[in-house]
């Protein structure tokens, strides 16, 4: 398991359920996911745009870039 198999599910979750931060929970970023979820609630869902952007970013990166940044490097925002 290299981590590249998480790219497509994380991207789709970010696009479809970004306001609920499910993509961050999926990647194991629990603390960041809770922060994003609370901000989404406080802003009545407007903060969900972050999830949409992150989902698109995940899907446009190569497998190697995704693994080095989000699996190995633990980059939690954008």
N, C-alpha and C positions, 0 to 999 in steps of 0.2 A: 504494500500500500504506500503510494508515494504522496498522496494528497491531491493529485491532479483530478481524481475522481470526484472531489468535492466542488469543483469549479462550476459545473453546469447546474447541479441542484442549488448551490448557494446563489448563483446568478438569478435563477428562476424565482427562488424564494424572495430575493431582494426586490425583484421587479413586481411580483404579485402581492407579497405580504411585507413590504419594506416598512410600513408604518408600525408593524408589530415587532419588528426587529428579529424575525424568525431566522433570517440568514445569519445574523450574528450568533444567535444561540446555536445554530447548526455548526458554525465554525469553532465553537467553544469559547467565544468571547462573552461570557455571562455578564460581567460587570458592565461592559460597554453596551450590551443588549438591554440591560435594565435601564441604563441612562437614556438610550434612544427611545425605549418604550415610554418612559415617563415624559420625555420631551414631546413625544407624539401625542400623548394624552393632553398635556398642558396646552399644546398649540392646536388642539382639535384636529389632529391628523396632518397638519401642514408640514410637520417635520418628516413625514413619510417620503417626501421627495428625496431625502438623503438615501433611503433604501433603494429607491428607483435608480438613482445615479450610481450607487455602489453595485447594484445588480448588473447594470450595463457595463460598468468597468470590469467586473469579474469576467463577464462573457467575452469581452474584447481583448483580454490579455491572453498571451500564449500560456500553455500549461506550465512551462518553466517559470515564467514571470509570476503567475498566480501562486505557485508553490513557494517560490523564494520570498515573495512579499507577504502573503497571507497565511501560509502554513508554517514556514520556517521563521520568517521575520516577525510574525505576529502583528502585522500592521492592522490596526483596528479601525481607523477612520480613513476614508478615501484612499 
